[in-house]
């Protein structure tokens, strides 16, 4: 019956929402960095921007800050695409004893340089989970 189908759909939707909540509670710096770079290099700038830490100041509305971050990511993304960038991620190191800050080893290969470049990419744990800290 249509009612049964509707209930099944609602149940599946609720389960999906719960499992994604559970995932976000369990997310690790590695998982966030991977998801960020997957979107950043080959995907959607707006999705990549969701993984970026936006410091809260009292002057900027969160929606405006998010929009600005998406624009920033788009500009960086265009540069990455232009040089055919690929990022490989390595080990996570926690940088404080509360384990709310970490860095992950990143290696950037691109046509702009014949030598891969290594960087420590900072991450910070927020109430919304781990976020990548973009250099300003």
ABEGO torsion letter per residue (X at the ends): XAAAAAAAAAAAAAAAAAAAAAAAAABBAAAAAAAAAAAAAABBAAAAAAABBBBBBAABBAAAAAAAAAAAAAAAAAAAAAAGBBBBBBBBBBABAAGABBBBBBBBBBAABABBBBBBBBBBBBAAEBBBBBBX
